């Protein structure tokens, strides 16, 4: 039995991750644009456990999860996962070099963050950043101080929610405007008093990921899958992949987005029918209640 572990990226390829507890093996299924999808969610949604040292550690409780939870982990496994996490500030002794970046998600949606230098731009791809620029490189604590400095001095946020990111990419300005927004903030950040001495500044160089994600194929007002239940099916074709989001074109012509985190913990089987039966919330302004079926 293969359990879905959610949406992952391998280099420039988005795909579904799989884990078989019986075999102790992992697999990856690429979700390239144009690929057909036809699967049903079956059984109970179970906690996927924690990934450590390149392998999955099963949830000792076999916890059952709600179909609308944005996490594929139970509370106990989530705490274990964050017990050794840069994001949770539990790795202050990490000796590896870190990069500070500015990430662009839409007009007025620019954040500051840090990631291991060895990971390159992987973190920016996973977050669905439309564009980005490196700000500096150095020890973890120096990177953290720079991140905090931008927050206090320039009011640059360190995170955006899924809804904000989707809204931002639905009304993107042209690439030159995206680059100009990051260039101005980059210059202001490196000119701040209090810049950590141990952090080496990086000259401005903008990278855009719109083409990688296929943003030109994402329509305005795409619907949203907000939960999954056993027996429901998704049938269609992959349109684009942005971070953990997968955009799917239904056989009826509508496009909806699936948050890959909703798939984690389910066993997926081939669809029995020819249409999508999962509930889809209409996208765009005025979307409030979950209604309408594709």
N, C-alpha and C positions, 0 to 999 in steps of 0.2 A: 504494500500500500504506500502510495506516494502522497505526502502532504504538501500543499502549497505553502511556501514561506514568504510569499509576497512578490513585489516587483523589485528587481535589482538591475544594476548596470554592470556590464563587462566592457570596459573601454567605451566605445561609442555605440554599443548595442544594448538596448533595453530588453528585458525579458522576465519571465517568471522563474522563480527559484523553487526547487522541489527537494524534499528530504524523505528518505525511507528509513524509519527506525529499525526495521528488521535487517536491512542491509547495511545500515550505517553509511549510506551514500547520498551524495547530492547531485542534482542535475540542473540544467539551465536551458530554458526554451526561449529563443529569441522572438521578440514581438515586432518584427519589421513592418513598416507601412505596407498595406496591401495584403497582409496575411489574414486568412480567415480564422475566426474564432467561433467555436460552438461547444460550450461546456455547461454542465449543470453542477451546482454545489450539492453535496450529499452528506448525510449523517449529521454529526455534531461538529461544531467548530471548536477545536482544541488549541490550547496554548502551545506555541511553537518552541518554548524554552529559550535558551540563551546560546549564542554562538561565541565560543571561546577557543583561541588557538587554532582557528581554521576548521573547527568542527562544531556540530550542534550538540548541546547538552539538553536532554529531554526534561520537560517539566515534571518534577517528581510527584505532582498532585494530579496530573492528567486533567487540569482545570478546563471546564467548558466555558466558552466565551460567547458574549452577545454578538449577534450578526451585524450590529451597527457600530461596534467598537472600532475606533481608529487605531487600536493597538492589537497586535497578534499575540500579546503576552498577558498573563495574569498579573495581579498586583505584586506578588512575591517575586516572580521572574523579572518583572520590570525593575524592581528595586535591585536585584542582583545584577542586572545588565548595567545599571547606572552606578554600581559600586566601584566600577573602574572605567570612568568616563571623563573625557575632557570637558564635555558639555556640562557635566554635573560638578566640575571642579574637584574631582576625586583623584586626579593624576598630576598633582603639583610637582612630583618628583621625576616626571618624565624627562629624560635627557635629550630626546630627539628635537631637531629644529622644527619650528612652526612658521607658517606663513599667515599674515594678516591680509584679508581681502575685502574689497567692496563689491557687493553683488547687487545687480539691477533686476527688479521684478516688474517694473512698470513705472509710469509717471508718478513721482513722489514716493516710490517704494524702493529705497536703497538701504541696504543693511551692511553692517560690518560683522566679520566673523573670522575665525581662525581654523586652520586645518594643518595636519602634518605635511611638511614639505614633500616627503616621499610619496604622498598620495596624489600630488599634482592637482589637476582640476576635478578629480573625481567627486569631491564634496560639492562642488558647484553644479555638476551635472545632476547629482542625486537630489539636490534642493530645487532643481528646476529654475536656476538663475538664467534669465534671458541673456545677460551679459555680465562681465566681471573685469576687475583689474586688481593686480596685486599691489599691496601698499608697503609691506615690509616683511623681513624674515629674521628670525632669531630664536632665543630660548622661549619656552612656553610661558613663563611668568611675565617676560617682557611683552610678548604678544598679547597676553591678557590685559596688561596695563594699557597698551595702546588701544585695545578694544574698549576698555572702560573710559579712556580719555576722549574718544570720539563720541561716546554716549553722553558724557557730561558737558563737554565743550561745544559740540556741534549737534547734539540731540539726534545722533544717528542710532537707530534701533538695532538690536542684535537678532531679531527674529520677526517673521511675519507668518500669519496663519494661512492655512490652505485656501480659505475663501478670499483673502486679500490677494494672494498670488494669482488665483484664477481670474479675479476681476481685473488685475493689472495687465495680464497678458491678453485680455479681451479688447483692450484699447491702447495698444502699443504705439508710441511715436516711431518715426523712422530711425534707422540705425545711427545716423550721425547725431541725432538728438540724444539718444541713449548714451553714446560715447561722450558727448559734451557734458552731460549731467555728471558722469563719473569723473571726468577730467577735472571739473571745478571742485568737486568734493575731495578728490585725491590731492590737489594742490593745497587746499585749505587744511587738510589733515596733517600733511607733512610739514606745514608751517606752524603748527601749534607749539606753544611753550609746554614743556613737560614731556616731549617725545622721549620714550625710553632709549637711553644711550646704547643698550645692548641690542636694539632692534635696527637692523640695516635697512634703510629706505630702498624701495624698488622704484625705478623710473616708471612713469605712466605708460601703459600699453593696454588698450582695450581689446577684449575678446568677446565676440557675440556668438551665442549658441542657438539663435533662432532657426538656422538651417538644420542644425543637428536634430533639434526637436521636431521639426516639421511644422512650425507655428503658422506658416502660410496656409496650411490645410485645416487649421482649427477654426470652425465657424463661430461667430458671435452668437451667444445665447444657447450654447450646447447644454443639454440636460445633464443631470448629475445622479448617479446611483448613490443613495445614502445608507443603504443596508442590504444585506443578503440573508436569505433564509433557505433552509434545506428544500431542495426540489426546484428552486428557481433556476432559470437558464439565461445565458447571454449568447446570442447568435448574431454575428455580423462580421465586420472587417476592420482591422486596425487602421486608423487614420493618422495618428501621431502619438508620440510618447514624450511627455514633459516631466522630468523628475520621476516621482512615483505615480503620476497620472497616466492613464491609458485612454486615449480617445477612440471610440468605436462608432462605426457607421452601421446602423441597424438595417436590416433587409428592407424596411419600409422607407429608408432614406434619411431618417433622423440621426443626429450625432449626439452621443452622450459620453460623459467621462466617468471612469471608474478609478477610485483611489485604490492603489495597489495594496495598501494596508488592510483593506476590507477583505482581501483574498487570503491573507495569511491565516493559517490554521484550518482551512477547509480541505477536504478531499474533492477534487474536481473530476468529473466523468464526462464522457461525450454527451452532448445534448440529444434528447430524444425527439424534440420538435424542431421546427424550422424558423421560429421567431423568438425574440427576447421576451421573457415573462417577468423579469425583475422590475420592481417599481422604480420609475425614474422621475425625479423632481425637475420641473421645467427650469431652464436656466434663464439668466438675464434679470432685469428689474422686475420686481413683483413676485418672484419665486418665494413662496413661503411654506405652503403645505405640500406634502408628498402626494401627488396625483398624476394620473395619466400613465398609461402603459404603452411601451413600444411593442 
